[in-house]
Amino acid sequence: MSPPLVEVSAISRSYSMRSGMFGRSAAVHAVDGVSLTIRRGETLGLVGESGSGKSTTGRIVLGLEPPDRGGVKFDGKPMAAPGTREWRAQRVRMQMIFQDPLGALDRRLPVAAQIREPLDIHGLGTPAEREERLRELLRAVELTQAHGARYPGALSGGQRQRIVLARALATKPDFLVCDEPVSALDVSIQAQVVNLLADLQAQLSLTLMFISHDLRVVRQISTTVAVMYLGRIVELGSADDLFARPEHPYTQALVSASPAPGRRSAGRIVLAGDPPNPAARPIGCAFHPRCPRAIARCASEVPVLSAVGGDRQVACHLVTGPQAETRDAA
Amino acid sequence: MPPLVSIQGLSVAFNGMPVLRGVDLTLQKGEALGLVGESGSGKSVTWLAALGLLPRHAQVSGSVRLDGRDILGAPAAELDQVRGGRVAMIFQDPASALNPVLTIRKQLCESLALHRDLSGEAVKAEARRLLDLVGIPDAARRLSAYPHEFSGGQVQRIMIAMALAGNPDLLVADEPTTALDATIQAQILELLASVRREMGMAMVLISHDLGVVAENCDRVAVMYAGRIVEEAPANQLFADPVHPYAQGLIGALPPLDGPRRRLTAIPGTVPDPAMMPSGCAFAPRCALATEQCTPAAPSLAPIADGRTVACVRAETARRALLGVAAE
């Protein structure tokens, strides 16, 4: 197995939020004790609903935000403090792609200039080499020189996302965080971008963190998948196995809620209620008020993410494997 | 049985640019019809045009019959009986469809007063019943709340309650769950299904999500560039799509179980309405296109019981699909 490129250990991040104009400020735990390992060349999929902390996790992993507790190691070295020279050297090797390509591009600049910008900022190569690299990048995302001369407004949504991808790849990064990269695209265009991302990952041996609420797209591209609920990972396992045999009641509901052609809604698990407000996190397991299988213990004790056999880890009192007992004892 | 709604040759142009190019659709009483297609394919415009909800500068032609009466271009007084009364509509973004400075009671009672002969206490009682029906807990108290005090899923429930206020025969749901989280989407779809069962209401479900449509509709129409390209019973369409575009859409959907396969992406993008190709609009992106496809746009032709396809290469497309399946 390849060595880990990214190691995240028990990161937490909270924001203070005021309720109402004169309300008292309360701490919102956006991310609460998340640990992850991403091996070289692999893709970690991060799924969960809005407010589950998946984007914040991505931002902390990239060093765009410091964690309150815990730390991130990239290629064996801890992330340097933002703004320092070491941080910039690390950041050349990691890039990010967002959901809204139009928001990520400058509308008043031809897209080719925007793809070249990271090369200028990090001072990579001579001007001639940068031009050559630009041509290479446009080819890699299957666009022409003519596309490069256009402004973002003159490109389609799928083409814009390709430009954003080309710019992210400009510095030859090892690691890419993609936050809902295809959610705004139509199905047929989504398939083009997903295929392109998979091809580029294989060619450039990229390591990816793929954040999405779309289980199908996540399974398509991921090696390992982590399911988040209210700032914590509730289940972690290999992509195929996790979606075929979800163990955590929340993952089971998510998989069952994903509609599939050729399957009628009979037998679907429909959860009651809304995801709770992160500022008023339920005591015990955060999922217990909506869980169809909750027992008394769930309302008082937070379940720990523990191995339940194979490479699966689950944070649920009702799901226990051989290793879980020994961990409890220790 | 005469159809509830019958749309014939419905066309819409904005500033001379055609966006809907001859849509024929019929809908039986109590039936659930799905409309799928990518953005700009005309799924929403079809129903906005049918209900006279497009801005004045839109040029609309064709005919839309509700129970045999043509409602296209009908006087406002007549349309006001149809909209919100016999035909109700809910939209993707429920929060912007509610007035933020009025209580839910005010807004629910307003549509009840407009479409039902109720007054005084009866209106309030009915408002509470509707809120109960759509599963808002503690309905009596929550009626005095403002839209911002509800979550996204609850606001969509309230929109459904308002749509039901006029006892409609048809509910047009335009991407009703697109803005919602997966577990909330499941709740809303289940609510729509149970309301339909109880009230015997027909539904048009407009969605870009093939899975949502497949599970909740009896019949599905696939739209591309302002036309219907294939129409079939839901289970048949997804098991055996005939139009190359329908095949492409289904092939582009990553599977959630079974072996992973490379997605069959449709090359290129949707044509610009200002530069619509002559003949079949899908031909420039179609792997099976020949010179047969360019002279004239194919019209919807029946290929089997309850199935129509607008493709001159339909037979080849079907064989191509079977070939792929046999691999």
Contacts between the chains, C-beta under 8 A, distances in Angstrom:
chain1	res1	chain2	res2	distance
A	49	B	181	3.8
A	49	B	182	6.4
A	49	B	183	6.6
A	49	B	184	7.9
A	50	B	181	5.7
A	156	B	269	4.8
A	158	B	269	6.5
A	159	B	269	7.8
A	186	B	38	3.9
A	186	B	39	5.8
A	186	B	208	6.6
A	186	B	270	7.7
A	187	B	38	6.8
A	187	B	208	6.7
A	187	B	210	7.2
A	187	B	249	5.8
A	187	B	252	4.9
A	187	B	253	6.4
A	188	B	38	6.6
A	188	B	248	6.0
A	188	B	249	6.4
A	188	B	252	5.0
A	188	B	265	6.3
A	188	B	266	3.9
A	189	B	38	7.9
A	189	B	265	7.9
A	189	B	269	6.8
A	190	B	252	6.9
A	191	B	251	7.7
A	191	B	252	3.6
A	191	B	253	7.9
A	191	B	254	7.8
A	191	B	263	3.9
A	191	B	264	7.0
A	191	B	265	3.8
A	191	B	266	7.4
A	192	B	265	4.1
A	192	B	266	7.8
A	192	B	267	7.5
A	194	B	254	7.2
A	194	B	263	5.9
A	194	B	265	8.0
A	195	B	262	6.3
A	195	B	263	5.6
A	195	B	265	5.5
A	198	B	262	7.8
A	213	B	181	7.0
A	213	B	182	6.5
A	215	B	182	7.6
A	215	B	256	6.2
A	216	B	253	6.7
A	216	B	254	4.1
A	216	B	255	7.1
A	216	B	256	5.4
A	217	B	254	5.8
A	219	B	254	6.5
A	219	B	255	7.9
A	219	B	256	6.2
A	219	B	260	7.3
A	220	B	254	3.8
A	220	B	260	6.3
A	220	B	263	6.9
A	240	B	260	7.4
A	243	B	256	5.8
A	243	B	257	6.6
A	244	B	257	5.7
A	253	B	183	5.8
A	253	B	186	7.8
A	254	B	182	5.7
A	254	B	183	6.8
A	255	B	256	7.2
A	256	B	186	7.6
A	257	B	182	4.6
A	257	B	183	5.4
A	257	B	185	6.5
A	257	B	186	3.9
A	258	B	182	6.5
A	258	B	211	6.9
A	258	B	256	5.9
A	259	B	189	7.7
A	259	B	209	6.8
A	259	B	211	3.2
A	259	B	212	4.9
A	259	B	214	6.8
A	259	B	215	4.7
A	259	B	216	7.9
A	260	B	211	5.2
A	260	B	214	7.3
A	260	B	215	7.5
A	260	B	256	6.0
A	261	B	210	5.5
A	261	B	211	5.8
A	261	B	214	3.9
A	261	B	215	7.9
A	261	B	238	3.6
A	261	B	250	6.7
A	261	B	253	7.3
A	262	B	214	6.6
A	262	B	235	6.8
A	262	B	238	5.1
A	262	B	239	6.2
A	263	B	214	7.8
A	263	B	215	6.7
A	264	B	215	6.0
A	265	B	189	7.1
A	265	B	190	7.2
A	265	B	193	7.1
A	265	B	215	4.9
A	265	B	216	7.1
A	268	B	186	6.1
A	268	B	190	7.4
A	269	B	186	7.8
A	270	B	183	7.8
A	270	B	186	4.9
A	270	B	187	5.6
A	270	B	190	5.2
A	271	B	183	4.7
A	271	B	186	7.3
A	271	B	187	7.3
A	272	B	187	8.0
A	274	B	151	4.5
A	274	B	153	5.8
A	274	B	154	7.3
A	274	B	184	6.6
A	275	B	181	6.7
A	275	B	183	7.4
A	290	B	183	7.9
